[in-house]
Amino acid sequence: MRTSQNPVFIPGPTNMPEHLRKAADMATLDHRGPAFAGMLKPALEGVKTILGTTDGEVILFPATGTGGWEAAVSNTLSPGDTVLAARFGMFSHRWIDLCQRHGLNVQIIETPWGEGAPIAAIEEALTNDKEHRIKAVLATHNETATGVKSDIAAVRGAMDAAGHPAMFFVDGVSSIASMPFHMDDWGVDVAITGSQKGFMLPAGLAICGISPKAVAAMETAKLPRTFFDFRDMRDSMAGGGFPYTPPVGLIHGLSVAVEDLLTEGLDNVYARHTRIATGVRAAIEAWGMTPYAKTPDLFSDTVTAVKVPDGFNGTDVVTRAASEYDMAFGVGLGEVAGKVFRIGHLGQLTDAMMLSGLSVAEMCMADLGYPIELGSGVAAAQSVYRHGDNVLALAAE
Ligand SMILES: *Cc1c(COP(=O)(O)O)cnc(C)c1O
């Protein structure tokens, strides 16, 4: 039994504020009564605001982000339908795999890992699809495996430039509630996330935003679905309930989490993530390393995959952090296994917490013989996090 707990630096599940853990821990209550309806409503309303939608609706399932992927396709598509997706990391790969297992025809744009959604190639594929066989475009907003953020507005721009009527599904599991997301402005038909990343809750909720176009597509979609049927869930939620037993504690937790995020102010939440990420990137530069994301416009503000020098295995950093310092970082997945280690920096996180993570990463790398100087990355991050104005004011006193 551990008596103390370090923060985690995996890109989900994220650190949970104590009061959110407590909010998710509830005595049994009748989910068909008014008490449950009273917590469901603010949770749904808050998520709508965070997704940036007024036209859309929010649907929750007892699941995780992966369940959200499944719900998106099974509610809107029919067997044999074509979808367009770029593969540039483990999460875009897994969503493609899920589509294939559902009998969809996935037109895959193979994209080097470390790059983002290939806008020109998407536009070309859509322009060439004169018969409109492509029913949906899938995009992974933030590829958690490589720390790459894609330009979702530009994907929408490519769809519009091609004059293509496909639906647009966006995996926002590691971006929503941590990075700006504009479901209506971007014309997103299904937006997907989970409870255990930006919302700082235990895993257990798939959170989907659905547009009127997605709602209309349900009427003709022929893929089988029961547990994940949006129609049953919409009907029940309209009456303040669930078609089956809801995870009441998580939904209560979600109602508190959205209130927290909206009280902090979404712009402040996003700015905090950007500031913390900027400090992490400054540290990496001081170590003489680079993020795996190829160009600065692709740098994610929620997770950084650190490219390790040749001759080193990034997984060893993660293993050593766990065994020697009781701290969790993310390993490289799939194609980048061993080539990177990942630092998650989303959810409940402060500058001070981040400095602790960077300092432990430094100790691990030094232990393993990396050519870095202890304290160099921490100092670089401190120069980002330090309150310069206050320092000047103090000096003037
Ligand atoms: C974590 C993650 C997922 C998978 O979500 P689960 O909640 O683990 O099912 C999907 N996509 C992205 C981008 C993720 O970061």
Ligand as a Chemical Component Dictionary entry (heavy atoms), coordinates in Angstrom:
data_LIG
# 
_chem_comp.id                   LIG 
_chem_comp.type                 NON-POLYMER 
_chem_comp.pdbx_formal_charge   0 
_chem_comp.three_letter_code    LIG 
# 
loop_
_chem_comp_atom.comp_id 
_chem_comp_atom.atom_id 
_chem_comp_atom.alt_atom_id 
_chem_comp_atom.type_symbol 
_chem_comp_atom.charge 
_chem_comp_atom.model_Cartn_x 
_chem_comp_atom.model_Cartn_y 
_chem_comp_atom.model_Cartn_z 
_chem_comp_atom.pdbx_ordinal 
LIG C1 C1 C 0 -6.876  7.412 -25.218 1  
LIG C2 C2 C 0 -7.256  7.575 -26.636 2  
LIG C3 C3 C 0 -8.188  6.742 -27.260 3  
LIG C4 C4 C 0 -8.736  5.508 -26.613 4  
LIG O1 O1 O 0 -9.574  5.821 -25.626 5  
LIG P1 P1 P 0 -9.990  4.745 -24.525 6  
LIG O2 O2 O 0 -10.737 5.634 -23.607 7  
LIG O3 O3 O 0 -8.745  4.162 -23.956 8  
LIG O4 O4 O 0 -10.844 3.745 -25.195 9  
LIG C5 C5 C 0 -8.569  7.023 -28.549 10 
LIG N1 N1 N 0 -8.025  8.047 -29.215 11 
LIG C6 C6 C 0 -7.116  8.852 -28.675 12 
LIG C7 C7 C 0 -6.564  9.967 -29.489 13 
LIG C8 C8 C 0 -6.699  8.633 -27.368 14 
LIG O5 O5 O 0 -5.782  9.439 -26.830 15 
# 
loop_
_chem_comp_bond.comp_id 
_chem_comp_bond.atom_id_1 
_chem_comp_bond.atom_id_2 
_chem_comp_bond.value_order 
_chem_comp_bond.pdbx_ordinal 
LIG C1 C2 SING 1  
LIG C2 C3 SING 2  
LIG C2 C8 DOUB 3  
LIG C3 C4 SING 4  
LIG C3 C5 DOUB 5  
LIG C4 O1 SING 6  
LIG O1 P1 SING 7  
LIG P1 O2 DOUB 8  
LIG P1 O3 SING 9  
LIG P1 O4 SING 10 
LIG C5 N1 SING 11 
LIG N1 C6 DOUB 12 
LIG C6 C7 SING 13 
LIG C6 C8 SING 14 
LIG C8 O5 SING 15 
# 
